Amino acid sequence: METVEMNSVSLKRPRSEDDVASADEIKRQKILEKSKAENDSGQSIETVTEQPEDAKSEIIPNEESEEQEEEELEDSDEDGDPESFADMMKHGLTESDVGITKFVSSHKGFSGILKERYSDFVVHEIGKDGRVSHLDDFSVPVDDEDPPEETFTVLSDEDKQRLEELQLFKNKETSVAIEVIEDTKEKRTIIHQAVKSLFPGLETKTEDRDGKKYIIAYHAAGKKALANPRKHSWPKSRGSYCHFVLYKENKDTMDAINVLSKFLRVKPNIFSYMGTKDKRAITVQEIAVLRITAQRLAHLNKCLMNFKLGNFSYKNHPLKLGELQGNHFTVVLRNITGTDEQIEQAMHSLREIGFINYYGMQRFGTTAVPTYQIGRAILQNNWNEVMDLILKPRPGAEKGYLVKCREEWAKTKDPAAALKKLPVKRCVEGQLLRGLLKYGMKNIISAFGIIPRNNRLMYIHSYQSYVWNNMVSKRIEEYGLRAVPGDLILKGATAVHIEEGDVDNYTIHDVVMPLPGFDVIYPKHKIGEAYKEMLVADNLDINNMRHKIRDYSLSGAYRKIIIRPQNVNWEVVAYDDPKIPLFTTDLDKLEGKPLPVLPTDGKFRALKMEFSLPPSTYATMAIREVLKMDTSIKNQTQLNTTWLR
């Protein structure tokens, strides 16, 4: 992921434990007093973990599926009580736990609020051609082959429900009959077009029944037809893929695609994209979809409130993960405390030197059991430990059903009994328990294999990232911000060591460090030995990173240790109202919304910053360098969870 999911938290300078405890006690008292006063007046306390009042919500298709119920359960306490969120994070990770300990700049740090509103964090994808994605055109390409607009309204909601059940083989019916009211040839043609375009895989025919005309919908070619949209209905002159720009608010990419696929009644796997974008932000990216017309996609703009689709075009190719050049970020840090001089120093350093390219906190999870520990157990081939780490009770507040599930597991070691406590079966715990139920406790490897491959690989990649972060901190502590003999640089895709005579030809911006694996080399100085020592301490052999299960064999990779952002710009603005937006989005511009007039001398100050980063770098690590702050949710929630306005 290129961006980092992060709940809105105050990035405050650290205080002593006594100060924190005292401040927390005072704050709690204030909250209780204000809560009582405002409850009497019918008002409520606002916290920055709540969604803004003007946040838009999606319209969900009218079906009570188990999947939707699970989504509701997963989302239900996402922005819950700030005190319980703080409790949850007391046992979470800090930056030092995952090797993030160094800064490159010399300026004095200052405080600010990151993501007070999700609209304070905007991400625009940069395509492989270097073009920044923007939503600036809702028009649909003119195409004589497109069905008339009436296609989208001619079917009733009841008809659509029956057709969807037929299409998805959800009932025993082999066909659906739709009576043609006000029978004309034109009306019948539109119904035929509507069924075929909205429900890929269904064919239609006209029948007379008792003197009335009916359109009969039936399956064309079995279940494969749903995954493979009808070839014969797509004009040969038109590219097979409709590319479009997706603007989304407060949704991650996969959630967005799942919603789009539900509305279009297609499988999610016909969508492709270059990178995933996080939830708590406004993001703009390119998506491609197989044989869905721009007309149908544009129609979704009338139904969906937290997405907008535009900039449609037809092409002959899908998009591929990793093809992007990076992302352009627009970030607002509110309520900053730094002086103008501090801010100038911080931003100049970011532009000229950059920041340490650490893997951000998102890489390691937010609970008391970090993902890298599970990854380490997988690499050690210690499957009982893998099972235990995922399922055992853990300190810190969790969603109630997970706590009950873990308690049941600890008490009985019975997958079926633990699974009964878990209404959300799609979570990792539910998937592993289903696997144990299917394969038995003596075949944990197969049970673990039920978890989707990308999720399984996430654990071992997390361990690689943990090692890399620690080694980079050691490298900077040992040798500072200069290239030294024995460092690694890339020549093309090949890593080579810097020799004594060549050291003046390179800077710290050329130096890379390896993620451990069987196909990388290591620095020829103290840090090379430090890699070996760290893996030996974890009962792993750095010279044998192949695993008996091929998926878990690590080839390794190289990563630059310092990233210098491009297109860095910044501005300090004053404001009075914490809720007002401080810049215009693509959607604001399309809708003609002007930027609010800001006071010249407001109660608060904000730092508006823009910068571009390559793929797989973390924007929060750049922001950390500016503020000189620990960005972990644990650290921030302990300092200040609730903001009373």
C-alpha positions in Angstrom: 0.0 0.0 0.0 1.2 3.4 -0.8 -0.7 5.4 1.9 -1.2 4.7 5.5 -4.5 4.1 7.3 -4.5 6.0 10.5 -7.3 7.1 12.8 -7.3 10.8 13.5 -5.0 11.5 16.4 -3.2 14.5 17.9 0.5 14.5 17.1 1.6 16.1 20.4 5.1 16.4 21.8 5.8 13.7 24.4 5.3 14.4 28.1 6.3 12.6 31.3 4.1 9.7 32.5 3.0 11.8 35.5 2.0 14.7 33.2 0.1 12.3 31.0 -1.7 10.7 34.0 -2.6 14.0 35.5 -3.7 15.5 32.2 -5.9 12.4 31.5 -7.5 12.7 34.9 -8.3 16.4 34.3 -9.6 15.6 30.8 -11.8 12.8 32.1 -13.3 15.2 34.6 -13.9 17.8 32.0 -15.5 15.2 29.7 -17.9 14.1 32.5 -18.8 17.7 33.4 -19.3 18.7 29.7 -21.2 15.4 29.0 -23.6 16.1 31.8 -24.2 19.7 30.7 -24.6 18.8 27.1 -26.8 15.8 27.7 -29.1 18.2 29.5 -29.2 20.4 26.4 -29.6 17.5 24.0 -26.1 18.0 22.5 -23.2 15.5 22.5 -19.4 15.6 22.8 -17.6 15.5 19.5 -14.4 13.4 19.2 -12.0 13.3 16.3 -12.7 9.6 15.9 -16.2 10.4 14.8 -17.1 10.9 11.1 -17.7 14.6 10.3 -21.4 15.6 10.2 -21.2 16.2 6.5 -19.7 12.7 5.7 -21.5 11.0 2.9 -22.7 7.4 3.1 -23.2 4.9 0.4 -26.5 3.5 -0.6 -26.4 -0.3 -0.1 -28.3 -2.7 -2.4 -31.4 -4.1 -0.9 -30.3 -7.5 0.1 -29.9 -9.0 3.6 -26.9 -11.2 2.8 -24.6 -12.7 5.4 -21.7 -10.7 3.8 -23.5 -7.4 4.4 -24.3 -8.3 8.0 -20.7 -9.1 8.6 -19.7 -5.7 7.1 -22.1 -4.0 9.5 -20.7 -5.9 12.4 -17.1 -5.0 11.4 -18.0 -1.4 11.0 -20.3 -1.0 14.0 -17.6 -0.1 16.6 -15.0 1.2 14.2 -15.3 4.7 15.5 -16.5 3.7 18.9 -16.0 5.3 22.3 -12.6 7.1 22.4 -11.8 5.8 25.8 -12.2 2.2 24.8 -10.2 2.9 21.7 -7.4 4.3 23.9 -7.7 1.2 26.1 -7.3 -1.0 23.0 -4.2 0.9 22.0 -2.5 0.7 25.4 -1.2 -2.7 24.3 -0.4 -1.7 20.8 2.9 -1.0 19.2 5.0 2.2 19.3 7.5 3.1 16.6 10.5 1.9 18.6 8.9 -1.6 18.8 9.3 -1.9 15.1 12.7 -0.3 14.6 11.6 3.2 13.8 13.9 5.3 15.9 15.9 7.8 13.8 15.3 11.2 12.1 17.5 12.9 9.5 16.7 16.5 10.1 18.0 18.8 12.8 14.9 21.1 13.3 12.9 21.1 16.5 9.7 19.2 16.3 6.2 20.6 16.9 2.6 19.4 17.3 -0.3 19.1 14.9 -3.5 17.0 14.2 -3.3 14.6 11.3 -6.5 13.4 9.7 -8.8 15.3 12.0 -11.1 15.0 9.0 -10.6 12.3 6.4 -10.8 15.2 3.8 -7.6 16.5 5.3 -5.7 13.7 3.6 -6.1 13.5 -0.2 -4.2 11.1 -2.5 -4.0 11.4 -6.3 -2.4 8.4 -8.1 0.4 9.0 -10.5 0.2 6.7 -13.6 3.2 5.1 -15.3 3.2 7.9 -17.8 3.7 10.4 -15.0 0.3 11.9 -15.3 -1.5 12.7 -12.0 -5.1 11.2 -11.9 -7.8 13.8 -11.5 -11.6 13.6 -11.7 -12.5 16.5 -13.9 -14.9 15.2 -16.6 -18.3 13.4 -16.1 -19.1 13.1 -19.8 -19.6 9.7 -21.4 -17.9 8.8 -24.7 -20.5 9.0 -27.5 -21.2 5.5 -28.8 -23.9 4.4 -31.2 -23.8 1.0 -29.7 -25.0 2.2 -26.2 -28.5 1.3 -25.2 -31.0 4.1 -24.6 -31.1 5.7 -21.1 -34.5 4.1 -20.5 -32.7 0.7 -20.2 -31.7 1.6 -16.7 -35.2 2.4 -15.5 -37.5 0.1 -17.4 -37.1 -2.8 -14.9 -38.9 -2.6 -11.5 -37.0 -3.3 -8.3 -38.9 -6.6 -8.0 -37.8 -7.6 -11.5 -34.2 -6.8 -10.8 -34.3 -8.8 -7.6 -35.7 -11.8 -9.4 -33.3 -11.5 -12.3 -30.3 -11.2 -9.9 -31.4 -14.3 -8.0 -31.7 -16.1 -11.4 -28.3 -14.8 -12.5 -26.5 -15.9 -9.3 -28.3 -19.3 -9.2 -29.9 -18.3 -5.8 -33.2 -20.1 -6.5 -34.4 -23.2 -8.3 -36.1 -21.2 -11.1 -34.7 -21.8 -14.6 -36.2 -18.6 -16.0 -37.9 -15.3 -15.1 -41.0 -14.0 -16.9 -41.5 -10.2 -17.1 -44.9 -9.0 -18.3 -44.7 -6.3 -21.0 -47.1 -3.5 -19.9 -48.1 -1.2 -22.7 -46.8 -3.6 -25.2 -45.0 -2.2 -28.2 -42.0 -3.5 -30.2 -39.9 -0.6 -28.9 -40.8 -1.4 -25.2 -39.9 -5.1 -25.7 -36.6 -4.1 -27.3 -35.7 -1.9 -24.4 -36.5 -4.7 -21.9 -34.4 -7.2 -23.9 -31.5 -4.7 -23.8 -31.9 -4.0 -20.1 -31.8 -7.7 -19.1 -28.8 -8.5 -21.3 -26.8 -5.4 -20.3 -27.6 -5.3 -16.6 -27.4 -9.1 -16.0 -24.5 -10.6 -18.0 -25.0 -14.3 -18.6 -28.8 -14.1 -19.2 -30.5 -14.5 -22.6 -34.0 -13.4 -23.4 -36.8 -14.3 -25.7 -40.4 -13.1 -26.2 -43.4 -15.4 -25.5 -47.2 -15.1 -25.7 -49.1 -16.3 -22.6 -52.8 -16.0 -22.4 -52.9 -13.1 -24.8 -50.1 -11.2 -23.0 -46.5 -10.6 -24.1 -43.7 -11.7 -21.7 -40.0 -11.4 -21.9 -38.4 -14.6 -20.7 -34.9 -14.4 -19.2 -32.9 -17.6 -18.9 -29.3 -18.7 -18.5 -27.1 -18.6 -21.6 -24.2 -20.9 -20.8 -24.1 -22.0 -17.2 -22.2 -20.4 -14.3 -19.2 -19.4 -16.3 -21.3 -16.7 -18.1 -21.4 -14.6 -14.9 -17.6 -14.3 -14.7 -17.2 -13.9 -18.4 -19.4 -11.0 -19.7 -21.1 -11.8 -23.0 -18.5 -11.5 -25.8 -21.0 -11.2 -28.6 -22.7 -8.1 -27.1 -19.5 -6.0 -27.2 -18.7 -4.1 -30.3 -15.4 -5.2 -31.9 -14.4 -1.6 -32.6 -14.5 -0.7 -28.9 -11.7 -1.5 -26.5 -12.6 -4.4 -24.2 -11.8 -2.4 -21.0 -13.5 0.8 -19.8 -10.9 2.9 -17.9 -12.3 5.5 -15.5 -11.2 7.7 -12.6 -12.6 6.7 -9.2 -13.0 9.4 -6.6 -13.8 7.9 -3.2 -14.2 9.2 0.3 -13.6 7.2 3.4 -13.5 3.8 1.7 -10.5 1.6 0.8 -10.1 0.4 -2.7 -11.3 -3.2 -2.2 -14.4 -2.0 -0.4 -15.1 0.4 -3.2 -14.8 -2.3 -5.9 -17.0 -4.7 -3.9 -19.7 -2.0 -3.8 -19.4 -1.2 -7.5 -19.6 -4.9 -8.4 -22.7 -5.3 -6.3 -24.4 -2.5 -8.0 -23.3 -3.7 -11.5 -24.1 -7.3 -10.6 -20.7 -8.6 -11.7 -17.8 -10.4 -10.1 -15.2 -8.1 -8.4 -12.4 -9.8 -10.4 -13.3 -8.1 -13.6 -11.9 -4.8 -12.1 -8.2 -4.0 -12.2 -6.1 -1.2 -10.7 -2.5 -0.2 -10.2 -2.5 0.3 -6.4 -4.7 0.1 -3.3 -5.6 3.3 -1.5 -6.5 3.6 2.1 -9.8 4.3 3.8 -9.5 7.4 5.9 -8.8 9.8 3.1 -10.1 11.2 -0.2 -8.4 9.3 -3.0 -8.4 9.5 -6.8 -7.2 6.6 -8.9 -7.6 4.9 -12.2 -9.7 1.7 -12.5 -10.3 -0.6 -15.4 -13.3 -2.9 -15.8 -13.9 -5.6 -18.4 -16.8 -5.0 -20.8 -18.9 -2.7 -18.7 -19.9 0.4 -20.7 -19.1 4.0 -19.6 -22.9 4.6 -19.7 -23.6 2.0 -17.0 -20.7 3.2 -14.9 -21.8 6.8 -15.2 -25.3 5.8 -14.1 -23.8 4.8 -10.7 -23.1 8.5 -10.0 -26.9 8.8 -9.4 -26.9 6.0 -6.8 -23.6 6.3 -4.9 -22.9 9.1 -2.6 -19.3 8.5 -1.4 -18.0 7.6 -4.9 -17.8 9.5 -8.2 -16.8 8.0 -11.5 -15.6 10.0 -14.5 -12.9 10.5 -17.2 -14.2 7.4 -19.1 -12.3 5.9 -22.0 -12.1 2.5 -23.8 -8.8 0.7 -24.1 -7.6 -2.8 -25.0 -5.7 -3.5 -21.8 -6.5 -3.9 -18.1 -4.4 -2.2 -15.3 -1.7 -4.1 -13.4 -0.7 -3.8 -9.8 2.5 -1.8 -9.4 2.4 0.0 -12.8 2.0 3.3 -11.1 4.8 5.9 -10.6 3.6 6.8 -7.2 1.1 9.1 -5.5 0.7 12.8 -4.9 -0.4 13.7 -1.4 -2.2 16.9 -0.2 -2.2 16.9 3.6 -3.5 19.3 6.2 -2.0 19.3 9.7 -4.4 21.3 11.9 -3.8 23.2 15.1 0.0 23.3 14.7 2.2 24.8 17.4 5.4 25.3 15.5 6.8 28.8 14.8 7.1 29.9 11.2 10.9 29.4 11.4 10.4 25.8 12.6 8.0 25.0 9.9 10.3 26.5 7.2 13.2 24.5 8.5 11.2 21.3 8.6 9.8 21.6 5.1 13.1 22.7 3.6 14.7 19.6 5.1 11.9 17.4 3.7 12.4 18.9 0.2 16.3 18.9 0.2 17.2 15.8 2.3 14.0 13.8 2.6 13.0 11.2 5.2 14.0 7.7 6.3 12.1 5.2 4.1 10.8 3.2 7.1 7.8 0.8 6.7 5.0 2.6 8.5 3.1 1.4 11.5 0.3 0.0 9.3 2.6 -2.7 8.2 2.7 -4.3 11.7 -0.9 -4.3 12.8 -2.5 -2.4 15.7 -3.1 -5.1 18.4 -1.0 -6.6 21.1 0.2 -9.4 18.7 2.2 -7.7 15.9 1.9 -9.3 12.4 5.7 -9.7 12.2 5.6 -12.2 15.2 3.3 -14.4 13.2 5.5 -14.0 10.1 8.5 -15.0 12.1 6.7 -18.2 13.4 5.8 -19.1 9.8 9.4 -18.8 8.7 10.5 -20.9 11.7 8.0 -23.5 10.6 6.5 -23.3 14.0 2.8 -23.9 13.1 1.5 -24.4 16.7 3.0 -20.9 17.5 1.3 -19.4 14.3 -2.1 -20.9 15.4 -1.6 -19.7 19.0 -0.6 -16.1 18.1 -3.6 -15.7 15.9 -6.2 -17.3 18.2 -5.0 -16.8 21.8 -6.5 -14.2 24.1 -4.6 -10.9 23.9 -4.4 -7.9 26.2 -6.2 -4.7 25.2 -9.8 -4.1 24.3 -11.1 -5.9 21.2 -14.5 -6.3 19.6 -16.7 -8.3 22.0 -17.2 -11.3 19.7 -13.5 -11.7 19.2 -12.8 -11.6 22.9 -15.5 -14.4 23.4 -14.1 -16.4 20.5 -10.5 -16.2 22.0 -11.8 -17.1 25.5 -13.6 -20.2 24.1 -10.6 -21.3 22.1 -8.3 -21.0 25.2 -10.8 -23.0 27.3 -11.7 -25.8 24.9 -9.3 -25.7 21.9 -12.5 -26.7 19.9 -12.7 -24.9 16.5 -16.4 -25.5 16.2 -17.2 -24.0 19.7 -14.9 -21.0 19.1 -16.5 -20.4 15.6 -20.0 -20.3 17.1 -18.9 -17.2 19.1 -17.8 -15.5 15.9 -20.5 -13.8 13.8 -17.9 -12.4 11.4 -16.5 -15.5 9.7 -14.4 -13.6 7.1 -11.8 -12.3 9.6 -8.5 -14.2 9.8 -9.6 -15.9 13.1 -12.7 -17.2 11.5 -10.9 -18.4 8.4 -8.3 -20.3 10.5 -11.0 -21.9 12.7 -12.9 -23.0 9.6 -9.6 -24.5 8.3 -9.0 -26.3 11.6 -12.5 -27.7 11.5 -12.0 -29.0 8.0 -8.4 -30.4 8.2 -8.1 -31.1 12.0 -5.7 -29.9 14.6 -2.8 -32.0 13.3 -2.8 -30.3 9.9 -2.4 -26.6 10.8 -0.5 -25.9 7.6 -3.6 -26.8 5.4 -5.9 -25.0 7.9 -3.8 -21.9 7.6 -3.9 -22.2 3.8 -7.6 -21.4 3.9 -6.7 -17.8 4.6 -6.4 -15.9 1.3 -2.8 -16.0 0.0 -2.2 -12.2 0.1 -3.2 -12.2 3.8 -0.8 -15.1 4.6 2.1 -13.4 2.7 1.4 -10.2 4.6 2.7 -11.8 7.8 6.1 -12.8 6.4 6.4 -9.5 4.5 5.8 -7.8 7.9 8.7 -9.7 9.4 11.0 -8.6 6.5 9.9 -5.0 7.1 10.6 -5.4 10.8 14.1 -6.6 10.1 14.7 -3.8 7.5 13.5 -1.0 9.8 15.8 -2.2 12.6 18.8 -2.6 10.3 18.3 0.9 8.7 18.2 2.5 12.2 21.5 0.7 13.0 23.0 1.8 9.7 22.2 5.5 10.3 23.4 5.3 13.9 26.6 3.7 12.8 27.5 5.7 9.7 25.2 8.7 9.5 23.9 10.3 6.3 26.7 9.5 4.0 27.6 6.7 1.7 30.4 4.5 3.0 32.5 1.6 1.6 30.5 -1.7 1.9 27.1 0.0 1.4 24.9 -1.3 -1.4 23.7 0.7 -4.5 21.7 -0.5 -7.5 23.1 -0.6 -11.0 20.0 -1.4 -13.0 18.3 -4.1 -11.1 21.6 -5.5 -9.7 22.9 -4.6 -6.3 26.7 -3.9 -6.0 28.9 -2.9 -3.1 30.5 0.6 -3.0 34.3 0.2 -3.1 36.7 2.5 -1.2 37.8 4.3 -4.3 34.2 5.0 -5.6 32.7 6.2 -2.3 32.8 9.9 -3.4 30.7 9.2 -6.4 27.6 8.3 -4.3 25.4 10.0 -1.7 23.0 8.6 0.9 20.2 8.9 -1.6 21.9 6.1 -3.7 22.2 3.6 -0.9 19.8 0.7 -0.6 19.3 -2.0 2.1 18.1 -5.5 1.5 14.9 -7.1 2.7 16.2 -10.6 3.9 15.9 -13.4 1.4 17.7 -16.1 -0.6 18.3 -13.8 -3.7 19.9 -10.7 -2.1 23.4 -9.7 -0.9 24.2 -7.8 2.3 26.4 -4.8 3.1 30.1 -5.5 3.6 30.4 -3.7 6.9 29.0 -4.0 10.5 25.4 -3.9 9.3 25.9 -7.1 7.2 26.8 -8.9 10.4 23.9 -7.3 12.3 21.5 -8.9 9.8 22.9 -12.3 10.5 22.8 -11.7 14.3 19.2 -10.5 14.2 18.0 -13.6 12.3 20.1 -16.0 14.4 18.4 -14.5 17.5 15.1 -15.3 15.8 16.2 -18.9 15.1 16.5 -18.3 11.4 19.4 -18.9 9.0 20.1 -15.9 6.7 21.8 -18.2 4.2 18.7 -20.5 3.9 15.6 -18.3 3.4 13.9 -21.0 1.3 10.9 -22.6 3.0 9.6 -26.1 2.4 6.3 -24.4 1.4 7.2 -22.5 -1.7 4.8 -19.6 -1.0 6.8 -18.8 2.2 10.2 -18.8 0.6 11.6 -15.2 0.6 13.7 -14.1 -2.3 14.2 -10.6 -0.8 14.4 -7.2 -2.4 16.2 -3.8 -2.1 14.8 -0.6 -0.8 16.3 2.9 -0.7 17.0 4.1 2.8 16.3 7.8 2.2 13.4 9.1 0.0 13.4 12.7 -1.2 9.8 13.7 -2.0 9.1 15.5 -5.3 6.9 18.5 -5.9 7.1 19.7 -2.3 5.0 22.8 -1.5 3.6 24.1 1.7 1.6 27.0 3.2 0.5 28.0 6.7 -3.1 29.2 7.0 -5.2 30.6 9.8 -8.8 29.3 10.5 -11.4 29.5 13.3 -13.8 26.6 12.5 -12.2 23.1 12.9 -14.9 21.7 10.5 -14.3 23.9 7.4 -12.3 22.4 4.5 -8.9 24.1 3.9 -8.6 23.2 0.2 -10.9 22.3 -2.7 -11.1 18.7 -3.9 -11.7 17.5 -7.5 -15.4 17.1 -6.7 -15.6 20.6 -5.2 -14.2 22.0 -8.4 -16.6 20.0 -10.6 -19.6 21.1 -8.5 -18.3 24.8 -8.5 -17.9 25.0 -4.7 -15.6 27.9 -3.7 -13.0 27.6 -1.0 -14.3 29.2 2.3 -12.8 32.6 3.0 -10.2 32.2 5.7 -9.5 34.8 8.4 -6.0 36.5 8.3 -5.7 36.1 12.1 -7.7 33.0 13.1 -7.8 31.1 16.4 -5.9 28.1 14.9 -3.1 27.6 12.4 -2.8 24.7 9.9 0.1 23.5 7.7 -1.0 22.6 4.2 1.6 20.5 2.5 1.8 18.7 -0.9 4.4 16.2 -2.1 4.8 13.2 -4.4 6.2 9.8 -3.3 7.1 6.6 -5.2 5.1 3.4 -4.7 5.4 1.5 -1.4 6.6 4.5 0.6 4.6 5.8 3.6 3.3 9.3 3.7 3.1 9.2 7.5 6.8 8.6 7.6 7.3 11.9 5.7 4.9 13.6 8.1 6.8 12.1 11.1 10.0 13.7 9.9 8.3 17.1 9.7 6.7 16.9 13.2 9.5 14.8 14.8 6.8 12.7 16.2 6.0 9.0 17.0 3.1 8.3 14.6 1.9 5.1 16.3 -1.7 5.1 17.3 -0.7 3.8 20.8 1.5 6.8 21.5 -1.0 9.4 20.2 -4.1 8.0 21.9 -2.3 7.9 25.3 -1.4 11.5 24.9 -4.8 12.9 23.7 -7.7 10.8 22.6 -10.6 13.2 22.9 -10.7 16.8 21.6 -13.4 19.0 23.1 -14.2 21.9 20.7 
